[in-house]
Amino acid sequence: MLYCIYVLLLALSLLVGVPAANAENTDPDVAACNNIGDLDARIAGCTRLLARKNLPARSQAILYLQRAQGYVRHQQFDRAIQDYDASLKRDPNSAIALSERAVVYNQIGDPDHALQSADQAIRLDPNYVLAYAARGNALSQKGQFDQAIVALSKSIGLDPKQQWLYINRSTVWNAKGETDRAIADLDAAIRLDPKQAVPYNNRCWVWTAKGELDNALADCNQALELDANFAVAYSNRGVVWFQKGELDSALSDFNKAIRIDPSYWAGFTGRGDVWRKKGELDRALADFQQAVRISPRAARSFVSEGLVFEAQGQIDRARSAYQQAVALPTSISVIGAIGPVTESFRREQDTARTRLAALRESAVAPSGPLYPNVAPPAPSATGSPASPALGRRIALVIGNGNYAHAPPLVNPVNDARAIAGNLRDMGFEVTDGIDLDRAAMTNLIAHFLRAAATANTAVLFYAGHGVQIDGENFLLPIDAKFNGVSDLTSEMTNVNTILAGLDDSIRANIVFLDACRDNPMAQKVVQTQDASRSAKLPSGLASPSSLGKGATTGAGTLLAFSTAPGQIALDGDGANSPFSLALARHIGTPGLEVQQMLTRVRAEVVSATHGKQVPWSNSSLLGEVYLAGKP
């Protein structure tokens, strides 16, 4: 961006008829308009020059462009767009004005106009770096990540020495879930200039996404060593401390970020998460509401606000917050240290949709002995919301075996009862469901997700049929009919949906799926009603790595499969499946951390099945979790 400003300053001084070196001495308005250190003076100087009569159209075009740049730096984007339009009216062939206008459209979250403006610039100048960078950012906002990578790669090819281009491309790789490529681009940026804090800060964020918290901490520390007033780096380091369970250190860093830059909304959402984790819901809510005021287009703040309202029993306000989150754009462009950066809220919006559905489903009063009182707390008798400590340990256990349209399974009911008994013995509030149809299963899961709003540990165990369709995992109620893929997916429960509803880093979420039996649809024709495509139905369940592309695998979740992805689990010859038998044997061992417990379960299952079945897990837990108590 700096080289564009230099070209414009030089062009302006020549067009008004004064050599660049003497411009400041001969015309104070020109000097003010050229001032890149005092934005108010710049805007005022350009405005005075524009008020002069008989200026050539091209001179006016550059003056409007100069003033637009001042408005951009002041984040007065509507005025900037007006000035870019005025500049282009006088000089429609300015690739500079078109490209910079595209950047501003990206910053205000209008990728369609940004793309149109960038493409016009590229037609005028096929080798203009900024135009390709703006095009890439617009495509990224639209979720067209592969095309965005092409445009950003073109910009790097045109100018491979520009550090910020690698940083921009790294953000798109990260959005695609290709964190290794994001790291590689940030490595390249650091090699170009190891004294800049931004690439270390961004690499800290990517390491955090990968769960490599020590590497993340080292990079955030390096960023802050290079720039002690880098608010974003303090905020990012706060996230690392939070995920390490060091809440006081996290709180300190978020406070520093807010003091340095009180307009940075993410500092408030991070600090709000710490307050929630500490059980101080009123302080958390105040921070989330401040984040909403600062950045009303960031869906995450509304979702966080909704989670607090749920925990307080203010269901109508929670519902409103989730609805606002869903109505916002999935991706927005925010101003970062290197210019506009796309931030996606797909995960948070998935959570909002799922929690809205849970609020709707759980509003229907359940019936039968399977439904204990698992609803979150209601407002107190005085009308003020309750603010419980988030200390509950809850569990939902489902065993489906008596299928109407699929091969019945003998052991899931026994498996569910065994695990439910273990969890009750460990002090969990347990809801269990046996042989559930679609309506009952949906309602029970909705109540479980509602209860999770006031829990710090939530366990889900499912035994029964499970399938993967096009890489997504589904759990089958006993009345699933297999009338085609479209009907099937509406009849079954998507595991991604459950994970989205549980996605909340202040809680430990443990999901056990003993659901990899023989695919009950293997011998059936499973095409959509319009026969436009055939579904892919591999054996077993899909690897959770597929969940990284749009679905939720948020921090604080462990997902355990009874066997490896794509493999078949055994129902067992005895009363229980091999996985559930081993899990029941070890889950209640006092002082055994959950991942160590799963290691023992894995070893026992491999031995019992003579290597035919190998349990598998994926974890983003924040710290150690002890289901049966700490040592």
URWO-V871824 format. One record per residue. RES is the residue in three letters. PHI is phi in whole degrees, 0 to 359 (none if undefined). D_FIRST is the distance of its C-alpha to the first C-alpha in Angstrom with 2 decimals. Layout:
res=RES phi=PHI d_first=D_FIRST
res=RES phi=PHI d_first=D_FIRST
This chain:
res=MET phi=none d_first=0.00
res=LEU phi=296 d_first=3.82
res=TYR phi=293 d_first=5.55
res=CYS phi=295 d_first=5.35
res=ILE phi=300 d_first=6.66
res=TYR phi=298 d_first=9.03
res=VAL phi=298 d_first=10.35
res=LEU phi=291 d_first=11.10
res=LEU phi=297 d_first=12.82
res=LEU phi=295 d_first=14.81
res=ALA phi=297 d_first=15.82
res=LEU phi=298 d_first=16.99
res=SER phi=298 d_first=19.08
res=LEU phi=288 d_first=20.71
res=LEU phi=291 d_first=21.50
res=VAL phi=278 d_first=23.29
res=GLY phi=88 d_first=25.34
res=VAL phi=234 d_first=24.52
res=PRO phi=305 d_first=23.32
res=ALA phi=302 d_first=20.01
res=ALA phi=294 d_first=21.93
res=ASN phi=254 d_first=24.45
res=ALA phi=301 d_first=22.53
res=GLU phi=294 d_first=22.78
res=ASN phi=282 d_first=26.52
res=THR phi=261 d_first=27.50
res=ASP phi=212 d_first=25.89
res=PRO phi=297 d_first=25.03
res=ASP phi=291 d_first=23.36
res=VAL phi=296 d_first=20.91
res=ALA phi=299 d_first=20.31
res=ALA phi=294 d_first=19.81
res=CYS phi=294 d_first=17.42
res=ASN phi=275 d_first=15.30
res=ASN phi=284 d_first=15.57
res=ILE phi=265 d_first=12.45
res=GLY phi=264 d_first=14.97
res=ASP phi=236 d_first=17.34
res=LEU phi=292 d_first=16.00
res=ASP phi=297 d_first=19.57
res=ALA phi=296 d_first=20.19
res=ARG phi=299 d_first=17.11
res=ILE phi=297 d_first=18.32
res=ALA phi=295 d_first=21.87
res=GLY phi=296 d_first=21.28
res=CYS phi=296 d_first=19.56
res=THR phi=297 d_first=22.40
res=ARG phi=296 d_first=25.03
res=LEU phi=296 d_first=23.75
res=LEU phi=293 d_first=23.81
res=ALA phi=283 d_first=27.39
res=ARG phi=288 d_first=28.51
res=LYS phi=269 d_first=30.61
res=ASN phi=67 d_first=30.50
res=LEU phi=285 d_first=26.80
res=PRO phi=300 d_first=25.96
res=ALA phi=303 d_first=24.31
res=ARG phi=292 d_first=21.29
res=SER phi=295 d_first=20.91
res=GLN phi=299 d_first=21.22
res=ALA phi=302 d_first=18.57
res=ILE phi=287 d_first=15.94
res=LEU phi=297 d_first=17.39
res=TYR phi=299 d_first=17.16
res=LEU phi=295 d_first=13.50
res=GLN phi=300 d_first=12.97
res=ARG phi=293 d_first=15.22
res=ALA phi=301 d_first=13.66
res=GLN phi=297 d_first=10.44
res=GLY phi=295 d_first=13.09
res=TYR phi=297 d_first=14.90
res=VAL phi=300 d_first=12.13
res=ARG phi=297 d_first=11.88
res=HIS phi=274 d_first=15.69
res=GLN phi=62 d_first=15.77
res=GLN phi=264 d_first=17.85
res=PHE phi=288 d_first=16.75
res=ASP phi=297 d_first=19.85
res=ARG phi=294 d_first=19.34
res=ALA phi=298 d_first=15.73
res=ILE phi=300 d_first=17.15
res=GLN phi=300 d_first=19.95
res=ASP phi=289 d_first=17.86
res=TYR phi=298 d_first=15.77
res=ASP phi=298 d_first=19.28
res=ALA phi=295 d_first=20.67
res=SER phi=297 d_first=18.06
res=LEU phi=288 d_first=18.81
res=LYS phi=297 d_first=22.49
res=ARG phi=270 d_first=22.36
res=ASP phi=215 d_first=20.18
res=PRO phi=292 d_first=20.48
res=ASN phi=255 d_first=19.11
res=SER phi=270 d_first=15.50
res=ALA phi=296 d_first=13.47
res=ILE phi=295 d_first=10.28
res=ALA phi=297 d_first=12.12
res=LEU phi=298 d_first=13.57
res=SER phi=292 d_first=10.55
res=GLU phi=292 d_first=8.99
res=ARG phi=296 d_first=12.64
res=ALA phi=299 d_first=13.01
res=VAL phi=300 d_first=10.49
res=VAL phi=292 d_first=12.68
res=TYR phi=302 d_first=15.78
res=ASN phi=298 d_first=15.01
res=GLN phi=294 d_first=14.71
res=ILE phi=266 d_first=18.08
res=GLY phi=76 d_first=19.68
res=ASP phi=239 d_first=20.25
res=PRO phi=293 d_first=19.43
res=ASP phi=294 d_first=21.78
res=HIS phi=292 d_first=20.04
res=ALA phi=298 d_first=16.61
res=LEU phi=295 d_first=18.23
res=GLN phi=299 d_first=19.87
res=SER phi=291 d_first=16.82
res=ALA phi=296 d_first=14.88
res=ASP phi=294 d_first=18.14
res=GLN phi=297 d_first=18.55
res=ALA phi=297 d_first=15.27
res=ILE phi=293 d_first=16.49
res=ARG phi=296 d_first=19.86
res=LEU phi=284 d_first=18.54
res=ASP phi=218 d_first=16.41
res=PRO phi=295 d_first=17.58
res=ASN phi=240 d_first=15.25
res=TYR phi=271 d_first=11.83
res=VAL phi=299 d_first=9.94
res=LEU phi=300 d_first=7.71
res=ALA phi=296 d_first=11.17
res=TYR phi=293 d_first=12.99
res=ALA phi=296 d_first=10.88
res=ALA phi=294 d_first=11.49
res=ARG phi=298 d_first=15.02
res=GLY phi=298 d_first=15.63
res=ASN phi=294 d_first=14.84
res=ALA phi=296 d_first=17.12
res=LEU phi=296 d_first=19.81
res=SER phi=297 d_first=19.72
res=GLN phi=300 d_first=20.42
res=LYS phi=280 d_first=23.26
res=GLY phi=81 d_first=24.68
res=GLN phi=266 d_first=24.33
res=PHE phi=292 d_first=23.15
res=ASP phi=296 d_first=24.42
res=GLN phi=293 d_first=22.61
res=ALA phi=297 d_first=19.37
res=ILE phi=298 d_first=19.92
res=VAL phi=299 d_first=20.53
res=ALA phi=295 d_first=17.25
res=LEU phi=290 d_first=15.23
res=SER phi=295 d_first=17.57
res=LYS phi=297 d_first=16.90
res=SER phi=296 d_first=13.15
res=ILE phi=292 d_first=14.35
res=GLY phi=298 d_first=17.02
res=LEU phi=285 d_first=14.79
res=ASP phi=212 d_first=12.78
res=PRO phi=289 d_first=14.93
res=LYS phi=262 d_first=13.63
res=GLN phi=271 d_first=10.32
res=GLN phi=300 d_first=11.70
res=TRP phi=295 d_first=9.64
res=LEU phi=292 d_first=10.92
res=TYR phi=294 d_first=14.39
res=ILE phi=297 d_first=14.03
res=ASN phi=300 d_first=13.18
res=ARG phi=295 d_first=16.14
res=SER phi=299 d_first=18.31
res=THR phi=294 d_first=18.23
res=VAL phi=286 d_first=19.69
res=TRP phi=303 d_first=22.26
res=ASN phi=295 d_first=23.24
res=ALA phi=297 d_first=23.67
res=LYS phi=284 d_first=25.92
res=GLY phi=84 d_first=27.93
res=GLU phi=266 d_first=27.20
res=THR phi=292 d_first=26.56
res=ASP phi=296 d_first=27.44
res=ARG phi=290 d_first=24.65
res=ALA phi=298 d_first=22.21
res=ILE phi=299 d_first=23.59
res=ALA phi=299 d_first=23.30
res=ASP phi=293 d_first=19.54
res=LEU phi=290 d_first=19.15
res=ASP phi=300 d_first=21.56
res=ALA phi=296 d_first=19.45
res=ALA phi=297 d_first=16.37
res=ILE phi=293 d_first=18.78
res=ARG phi=297 d_first=20.20
res=LEU phi=293 d_first=16.95
res=ASP phi=204 d_first=16.61
res=PRO phi=286 d_first=19.60
res=LYS phi=261 d_first=18.82
res=GLN phi=264 d_first=16.05
res=ALA phi=283 d_first=17.73
res=VAL phi=303 d_first=15.66
res=PRO phi=296 d_first=17.10
res=TYR phi=294 d_first=20.54
res=ASN phi=300 d_first=20.34
res=ASN phi=293 d_first=19.43
res=ARG phi=292 d_first=22.14
res=CYS phi=305 d_first=24.50
res=TRP phi=295 d_first=24.06
res=VAL phi=291 d_first=24.79
res=TRP phi=302 d_first=27.79
res=THR phi=298 d_first=29.00
res=ALA phi=298 d_first=28.90
res=LYS phi=279 d_first=30.95
res=GLY phi=82 d_first=33.39
res=GLU phi=264 d_first=32.91
res=LEU phi=288 d_first=32.87
res=ASP phi=293 d_first=33.61
res=ASN phi=298 d_first=30.61
res=ALA phi=299 d_first=28.50
res=LEU phi=298 d_first=29.97
res=ALA phi=298 d_first=29.31
res=ASP phi=288 d_first=25.58
res=CYS phi=296 d_first=25.24
res=ASN phi=299 d_first=27.27
res=GLN phi=295 d_first=25.02
res=ALA phi=300 d_first=21.89
res=LEU phi=285 d_first=23.87
res=GLU phi=293 d_first=25.18
res=LEU phi=281 d_first=21.70
res=ASP phi=216 d_first=20.71
res=ALA phi=288 d_first=23.88
res=ASN phi=247 d_first=22.23
res=PHE phi=271 d_first=20.30
res=ALA phi=300 d_first=21.97
res=VAL phi=298 d_first=20.89
res=ALA phi=293 d_first=22.42
res=TYR phi=298 d_first=25.59
res=SER phi=296 d_first=25.80
res=ASN phi=296 d_first=25.40
res=ARG phi=293 d_first=27.98
res=GLY phi=300 d_first=30.16
res=VAL phi=296 d_first=30.18
res=VAL phi=298 d_first=31.28
res=TRP phi=301 d_first=34.04
res=PHE phi=301 d_first=35.08
res=GLN phi=290 d_first=35.49
res=LYS phi=279 d_first=37.45
res=GLY phi=84 d_first=39.73
res=GLU phi=268 d_first=38.89
res=LEU phi=292 d_first=38.67
res=ASP phi=293 d_first=38.96
res=SER phi=295 d_first=36.11
res=ALA phi=299 d_first=33.99
res=LEU phi=299 d_first=34.97
res=SER phi=299 d_first=34.09
res=ASP phi=291 d_first=30.53
res=PHE phi=295 d_first=29.96
res=ASN phi=298 d_first=31.39
res=LYS phi=296 d_first=28.98
res=ALA phi=300 d_first=25.96
res=ILE phi=290 d_first=27.37
res=ARG phi=295 d_first=28.15
res=ILE phi=290 d_first=24.65
res=ASP phi=220 d_first=22.95
res=PRO phi=291 d_first=25.63
res=SER phi=263 d_first=23.19
res=TYR phi=268 d_first=22.49
res=TRP phi=296 d_first=24.93
res=ALA phi=293 d_first=25.35
res=GLY phi=299 d_first=26.90
res=PHE phi=288 d_first=29.62
res=THR phi=293 d_first=30.32
res=GLY phi=296 d_first=30.64
res=ARG phi=293 d_first=33.01
res=GLY phi=300 d_first=34.86
res=ASP phi=297 d_first=35.56
res=VAL phi=297 d_first=37.08
res=TRP phi=299 d_first=39.28
res=ARG phi=298 d_first=40.40
res=LYS phi=299 d_first=41.29
res=LYS phi=278 d_first=43.29
res=GLY phi=84 d_first=45.03
res=GLU phi=264 d_first=43.75
res=LEU phi=291 d_first=42.95
res=ASP phi=295 d_first=42.77
res=ARG phi=292 d_first=40.07
res=ALA phi=299 d_first=38.18
res=LEU phi=298 d_first=38.41
res=ALA phi=300 d_first=37.16
res=ASP phi=291 d_first=33.98
res=PHE phi=295 d_first=33.39
res=GLN phi=291 d_first=33.99
res=GLN phi=294 d_first=31.49
res=ALA phi=298 d_first=28.88
res=VAL phi=296 d_first=29.86
res=ARG phi=296 d_first=29.44
res=ILE phi=287 d_first=25.92
res=SER phi=227 d_first=24.73
res=PRO phi=289 d_first=27.38
res=ARG phi=254 d_first=25.78
res=ALA phi=267 d_first=25.99
res=ALA phi=297 d_first=29.26
res=ARG phi=302 d_first=29.92
res=SER phi=297 d_first=30.88
res=PHE phi=292 d_first=33.44
res=VAL phi=296 d_first=34.96
res=SER phi=299 d_first=35.34
res=GLU phi=300 d_first=36.90
res=GLY phi=299 d_first=39.26
res=LEU phi=296 d_first=40.39
res=VAL phi=294 d_first=41.40
res=PHE phi=302 d_first=43.26
res=GLU phi=299 d_first=45.09
res=ALA phi=298 d_first=46.11
res=GLN phi=273 d_first=47.42
res=GLY phi=82 d_first=49.35
res=GLN phi=268 d_first=47.43
res=ILE phi=291 d_first=47.27
res=ASP phi=298 d_first=46.50
res=ARG phi=290 d_first=43.45
res=ALA phi=297 d_first=42.36
res=ARG phi=299 d_first=42.76
res=SER phi=297 d_first=40.71
res=ALA phi=297 d_first=37.83
res=TYR phi=295 d_first=37.87
res=GLN phi=297 d_first=38.05
res=GLN phi=295 d_first=34.97
res=ALA phi=297 d_first=33.09
res=VAL phi=292 d_first=34.21
res=ALA phi=285 d_first=33.26
res=LEU phi=281 d_first=29.58
res=PRO phi=299 d_first=26.94
res=THR phi=294 d_first=27.15
res=SER phi=236 d_first=23.40
res=ILE phi=228 d_first=20.88
res=SER phi=254 d_first=17.18
res=VAL phi=243 d_first=16.54
res=ILE phi=277 d_first=13.67
res=GLY phi=253 d_first=13.46
res=ALA phi=293 d_first=12.10
res=ILE phi=247 d_first=9.25
res=GLY phi=113 d_first=8.85
res=PRO phi=290 d_first=11.69
res=VAL phi=231 d_first=14.51
res=THR phi=280 d_first=17.73
res=GLU phi=239 d_first=20.88
res=SER phi=261 d_first=24.23
res=PHE phi=242 d_first=27.45
res=ARG phi=300 d_first=29.78
res=ARG phi=301 d_first=31.90
res=GLU phi=296 d_first=32.38
res=GLN phi=290 d_first=33.27
res=ASP phi=300 d_first=35.78
res=THR phi=298 d_first=37.32
res=ALA phi=299 d_first=37.53
res=ARG phi=297 d_first=39.25
res=THR phi=294 d_first=41.68
res=ARG phi=289 d_first=42.57
res=LEU phi=299 d_first=43.13
res=ALA phi=296 d_first=45.48
res=ALA phi=295 d_first=47.19
res=LEU phi=296 d_first=47.77
res=ARG phi=290 d_first=49.21
res=GLU phi=294 d_first=51.41
res=SER phi=284 d_first=52.65
res=ALA phi=289 d_first=53.70
res=VAL phi=279 d_first=56.56
res=ALA phi=296 d_first=59.35
res=PRO phi=288 d_first=60.11
res=SER phi=228 d_first=63.72
res=GLY phi=95 d_first=65.81
res=PRO phi=286 d_first=66.19
res=LEU phi=279 d_first=62.89
res=TYR phi=244 d_first=60.83
res=PRO phi=288 d_first=61.08
res=ASN phi=283 d_first=59.32
res=VAL phi=247 d_first=55.74
res=ALA phi=290 d_first=54.03
res=PRO phi=291 d_first=51.69
res=PRO phi=295 d_first=53.15
res=ALA phi=270 d_first=53.87
res=PRO phi=303 d_first=53.41
res=SER phi=289 d_first=56.10
res=ALA phi=298 d_first=59.21
res=THR phi=279 d_first=57.70
res=GLY phi=96 d_first=54.84
res=SER phi=279 d_first=52.12
res=PRO phi=291 d_first=50.23
res=ALA phi=288 d_first=51.43
res=SER phi=230 d_first=49.10
res=PRO phi=286 d_first=50.59
res=ALA phi=291 d_first=49.54
res=LEU phi=277 d_first=47.78
res=GLY phi=239 d_first=50.51
res=ARG phi=285 d_first=52.15
res=ARG phi=238 d_first=52.62
res=ILE phi=239 d_first=53.10
res=ALA phi=213 d_first=53.86
res=LEU phi=240 d_first=54.37
res=VAL phi=236 d_first=56.67
res=ILE phi=235 d_first=57.38
res=GLY phi=231 d_first=59.93
res=ASN phi=248 d_first=60.38
res=GLY phi=225 d_first=63.19
res=ASN phi=269 d_first=65.43
res=TYR phi=283 d_first=63.37
res=ALA phi=279 d_first=64.92
res=HIS phi=232 d_first=63.24
res=ALA phi=216 d_first=62.23
res=PRO phi=303 d_first=64.21
res=PRO phi=292 d_first=65.29
res=LEU phi=241 d_first=64.32
res=VAL phi=280 d_first=66.95
res=ASN phi=265 d_first=65.00
res=PRO phi=307 d_first=62.02
res=VAL phi=296 d_first=64.30
res=ASN phi=296 d_first=65.76
res=ASP phi=299 d_first=62.34
res=ALA phi=297 d_first=60.99
res=ARG phi=294 d_first=64.08
res=ALA phi=294 d_first=63.95
res=ILE phi=291 d_first=60.30
res=ALA phi=299 d_first=60.84
res=GLY phi=298 d_first=63.80
res=ASN phi=301 d_first=61.84
res=LEU phi=294 d_first=59.06
res=ARG phi=297 d_first=61.60
res=ASP phi=298 d_first=63.33
res=MET phi=273 d_first=60.03
res=GLY phi=94 d_first=59.71
res=PHE phi=283 d_first=57.23
res=GLU phi=279 d_first=57.66
res=VAL phi=249 d_first=58.29
res=THR phi=250 d_first=58.30
res=ASP phi=234 d_first=59.83
res=GLY phi=226 d_first=60.29
res=ILE phi=243 d_first=62.64
res=ASP phi=49 d_first=62.63
res=LEU phi=268 d_first=60.16
res=ASP phi=280 d_first=59.63
res=ARG phi=302 d_first=56.28
res=ALA phi=297 d_first=56.86
res=ALA phi=294 d_first=58.11
res=MET phi=294 d_first=55.38
res=THR phi=298 d_first=52.61
res=ASN phi=294 d_first=54.23
res=LEU phi=293 d_first=54.79
res=ILE phi=296 d_first=51.20
res=ALA phi=299 d_first=50.02
res=HIS phi=294 d_first=52.26
res=PHE phi=296 d_first=51.05
res=LEU phi=295 d_first=47.39
res=ARG phi=299 d_first=48.44
res=ALA phi=296 d_first=50.28
res=ALA phi=298 d_first=47.32
res=ALA phi=297 d_first=45.56
res=THR phi=241 d_first=47.96
res=ALA phi=244 d_first=48.33
res=ASN phi=251 d_first=46.82
res=THR phi=219 d_first=48.26
res=ALA phi=230 d_first=48.69
res=VAL phi=243 d_first=50.54
res=LEU phi=240 d_first=51.04
res=PHE phi=238 d_first=53.63
res=TYR phi=229 d_first=54.35
res=ALA phi=234 d_first=57.11
res=GLY phi=152 d_first=57.83
res=HIS phi=287 d_first=56.45
res=GLY phi=216 d_first=52.71
res=VAL phi=222 d_first=50.87
res=GLN phi=247 d_first=47.45
res=ILE phi=233 d_first=46.36
res=ASP phi=52 d_first=43.26
res=GLY phi=83 d_first=42.12
res=GLU phi=250 d_first=42.74
res=ASN phi=261 d_first=45.69
res=PHE phi=228 d_first=48.36
res=LEU phi=254 d_first=51.46
res=LEU phi=258 d_first=54.56
res=PRO phi=289 d_first=56.86
res=ILE phi=285 d_first=60.48
res=ASP phi=255 d_first=60.57
res=ALA phi=300 d_first=57.72
res=LYS phi=254 d_first=59.17
res=PHE phi=62 d_first=56.97
res=ASN phi=264 d_first=56.98
res=GLY phi=123 d_first=53.71
res=VAL phi=299 d_first=50.19
res=SER phi=300 d_first=49.14
res=ASP phi=293 d_first=52.21
res=LEU phi=301 d_first=51.95
res=THR phi=295 d_first=48.50
res=SER phi=279 d_first=49.60
res=GLU phi=274 d_first=52.80
res=MET phi=255 d_first=51.31
res=THR phi=255 d_first=49.11
res=ASN phi=282 d_first=45.64
res=VAL phi=299 d_first=44.95
res=ASN phi=302 d_first=41.23
res=THR phi=295 d_first=42.28
res=ILE phi=297 d_first=44.30
res=LEU phi=297 d_first=41.50
res=ALA phi=296 d_first=39.11
res=GLY phi=293 d_first=41.72
res=LEU phi=270 d_first=42.09
res=ASP phi=294 d_first=38.39
res=ASP phi=199 d_first=38.33
res=SER phi=289 d_first=37.44
res=ILE phi=277 d_first=39.98
res=ARG phi=236 d_first=42.82
res=ALA phi=269 d_first=44.19
res=ASN phi=248 d_first=44.76
res=ILE phi=241 d_first=47.20
res=VAL phi=239 d_first=47.93
res=PHE phi=252 d_first=50.82
res=LEU phi=239 d_first=51.34
res=ASP phi=262 d_first=54.70
res=ALA phi=226 d_first=53.99
res=CYS phi=249 d_first=53.78
res=ARG phi=289 d_first=57.26
res=ASP phi=305 d_first=58.13
res=ASN phi=294 d_first=56.01
res=PRO phi=290 d_first=58.36
res=MET phi=258 d_first=56.67
res=ALA phi=302 d_first=57.02
res=GLN phi=260 d_first=59.95
res=LYS phi=252 d_first=58.74
res=VAL phi=279 d_first=56.90
res=VAL phi=232 d_first=53.61
res=GLN phi=253 d_first=51.79
res=THR phi=294 d_first=50.15
res=GLN phi=301 d_first=52.36
res=ASP phi=269 d_first=50.68
res=ALA phi=56 d_first=50.81
res=SER phi=284 d_first=47.20
res=ARG phi=204 d_first=46.52
res=SER phi=252 d_first=48.41
res=ALA phi=281 d_first=47.36
res=LYS phi=268 d_first=46.91
res=LEU phi=234 d_first=49.48
res=PRO phi=292 d_first=49.53
res=SER phi=289 d_first=51.97
res=GLY phi=64 d_first=51.29
res=LEU phi=253 d_first=48.11
res=ALA phi=278 d_first=44.49
res=SER phi=298 d_first=42.46
res=PRO phi=295 d_first=40.34
res=SER phi=299 d_first=37.33
res=SER phi=290 d_first=37.24
res=LEU phi=286 d_first=36.76
res=GLY phi=288 d_first=33.23
res=LYS phi=258 d_first=32.00
res=GLY phi=108 d_first=32.19
res=ALA phi=267 d_first=35.31
res=THR phi=257 d_first=35.73
res=THR phi=226 d_first=36.52
res=GLY phi=289 d_first=35.37
res=ALA phi=300 d_first=35.91
res=GLY phi=100 d_first=39.57
res=THR phi=237 d_first=41.26
res=LEU phi=241 d_first=43.71
res=LEU phi=243 d_first=44.83
res=ALA phi=245 d_first=48.02
res=PHE phi=257 d_first=49.60
res=SER phi=288 d_first=53.24
res=THR phi=208 d_first=52.34
res=ALA phi=293 d_first=49.46
res=PRO phi=305 d_first=47.10
res=GLY phi=78 d_first=48.83
res=GLN phi=250 d_first=52.20
res=ILE phi=262 d_first=55.36
res=ALA phi=265 d_first=56.83
res=LEU phi=268 d_first=60.58
res=ASP phi=281 d_first=62.45
res=GLY phi=95 d_first=65.07
res=ASP phi=269 d_first=68.84
res=GLY phi=264 d_first=69.62
res=ALA phi=283 d_first=68.90
res=ASN phi=227 d_first=65.21
res=SER phi=289 d_first=62.41
res=PRO phi=303 d_first=61.65
res=PHE phi=293 d_first=58.27
res=SER phi=294 d_first=59.61
res=LEU phi=297 d_first=62.67
res=ALA phi=293 d_first=60.62
res=LEU phi=297 d_first=58.20
res=ALA phi=298 d_first=61.19
res=ARG phi=288 d_first=62.63
res=HIS phi=249 d_first=59.60
res=ILE phi=296 d_first=57.57
res=GLY phi=265 d_first=59.95
res=THR phi=290 d_first=60.09
res=PRO phi=298 d_first=59.54
res=GLY phi=74 d_first=56.84
res=LEU phi=255 d_first=55.22
res=GLU phi=296 d_first=51.44
res=VAL phi=299 d_first=50.51
res=GLN phi=286 d_first=48.76
res=GLN phi=294 d_first=51.69
res=MET phi=300 d_first=53.97
res=LEU phi=292 d_first=52.30
res=THR phi=297 d_first=52.75
res=ARG phi=294 d_first=56.46
res=VAL phi=299 d_first=56.54
res=ARG phi=300 d_first=54.86
res=ALA phi=299 d_first=57.38
res=GLU phi=292 d_first=60.30
res=VAL phi=293 d_first=59.22
res=VAL phi=301 d_first=58.67
res=SER phi=294 d_first=62.13
res=ALA phi=292 d_first=63.85
res=THR phi=258 d_first=62.45
res=HIS phi=55 d_first=62.93
res=GLY phi=81 d_first=59.25
res=LYS phi=282 d_first=58.99
res=GLN phi=224 d_first=56.71
res=VAL phi=234 d_first=53.83
res=PRO phi=302 d_first=52.23
res=TRP phi=218 d_first=48.46
res=SER phi=216 d_first=45.95
res=ASN phi=226 d_first=42.26
res=SER phi=229 d_first=41.26
res=SER phi=232 d_first=38.38
res=LEU phi=299 d_first=40.81
res=LEU phi=258 d_first=39.64
res=GLY phi=92 d_first=42.34
res=GLU phi=275 d_first=45.99
res=VAL phi=234 d_first=48.03
res=TYR phi=242 d_first=51.83
res=LEU phi=288 d_first=53.58
res=ALA phi=254 d_first=57.03
res=GLY phi=100 d_first=56.23
res=LYS phi=285 d_first=54.84
res=PRO phi=293 d_first=57.08
